[in-house]
Amino acid sequence: MTELRSKVVQLYKHLIYLGREYPGTNGPEKFRQQVRDAFLKNKSETDPRKIKALLAQGRYVAKEVETLYYLKKYRAIKQRYTQE
């Protein structure tokens, strides 16, 4: 159980870190609040299978946010080097 707890804390910290530059107005604050709400909603979960499923869902969200950042970076680089 301690192993799962450390994974949950690690995922939470990673998502908060990723939310630093979330795009949009109030992006970082809104993203941080949504992450916090999602974790608080499931804080009383004790079933290891359910916790593992929630961790997988959280990792998926993290990958989506990372992909969003890579896309934003790619578009900025493309715009700089392909000016007509």
C-alpha positions as CSV (number, residue, x, y, z in Angstrom):
1,M,0.0,0.0,0.0
2,T,2.9,2.3,0.7
3,E,4.2,1.7,-2.8
4,L,0.9,2.8,-4.3
5,R,0.8,5.9,-2.0
6,S,4.2,7.0,-3.2
7,K,3.2,6.5,-6.9
8,V,0.1,8.6,-6.3
9,V,2.1,11.4,-4.6
10,Q,4.7,11.2,-7.5
11,L,1.9,11.5,-10.1
12,Y,0.3,14.4,-8.3
13,K,3.6,16.3,-8.1
14,H,4.3,15.6,-11.8
15,L,0.8,16.9,-12.9
16,I,1.2,20.0,-10.8
17,Y,4.6,20.5,-12.4
18,L,3.2,20.1,-15.9
19,G,0.4,22.6,-15.1
20,R,2.9,25.4,-14.7
21,E,2.5,26.6,-18.3
22,Y,-0.9,25.3,-19.2
23,P,-2.3,27.5,-22.0
24,G,-5.3,29.7,-21.8
25,T,-6.5,32.4,-19.4
26,N,-6.2,31.2,-15.9
27,G,-4.8,28.1,-17.4
28,P,-2.2,27.1,-14.7
29,E,-4.6,27.9,-11.8
30,K,-7.5,26.2,-13.4
31,F,-5.5,23.1,-14.3
32,R,-4.0,22.9,-10.8
33,Q,-7.5,23.2,-9.2
34,Q,-8.8,20.4,-11.5
35,V,-5.9,18.1,-10.5
36,R,-6.4,18.9,-6.8
37,D,-10.2,18.2,-7.1
38,A,-9.6,14.9,-8.9
39,F,-7.2,13.7,-6.3
40,L,-9.3,14.8,-3.4
41,K,-12.4,13.1,-4.9
42,N,-10.6,9.8,-4.9
43,K,-8.6,10.2,-1.6
44,S,-10.6,7.6,0.3
45,E,-10.2,4.9,-2.3
46,T,-8.6,1.7,-0.8
47,D,-9.0,-0.9,-3.5
48,P,-5.6,-1.5,-5.1
49,R,-7.1,-2.4,-8.5
50,K,-9.1,0.8,-8.5
51,I,-6.1,2.9,-7.4
52,K,-4.0,1.3,-10.2
53,A,-6.7,2.2,-12.7
54,L,-6.8,5.8,-11.5
55,L,-3.0,6.0,-11.7
56,A,-3.2,4.8,-15.3
57,Q,-5.8,7.5,-16.1
58,G,-3.6,10.1,-14.4
59,R,-0.6,9.0,-16.5
60,Y,-2.7,9.3,-19.6
61,V,-3.6,12.8,-18.7
62,A,0.1,13.6,-18.1
63,K,1.0,12.3,-21.5
64,E,-1.7,14.3,-23.1
65,V,-0.5,17.5,-21.5
66,E,3.1,16.7,-22.5
67,T,2.0,16.2,-26.1
68,L,0.2,19.5,-26.0
69,Y,3.4,21.2,-24.9
70,Y,5.4,19.5,-27.7
71,L,2.8,20.6,-30.2
72,K,3.0,24.2,-29.0
73,K,6.8,24.1,-29.1
74,Y,6.7,22.6,-32.6
75,R,4.3,25.2,-33.9
76,A,6.5,28.0,-32.5
77,I,9.6,26.7,-34.1
78,K,7.9,26.1,-37.4
79,Q,6.5,29.6,-37.4
80,R,10.0,31.1,-36.7
81,Y,11.7,29.2,-39.5
82,T,9.0,29.2,-42.2
83,Q,8.2,32.9,-42.6
84,E,7.2,33.8,-46.1
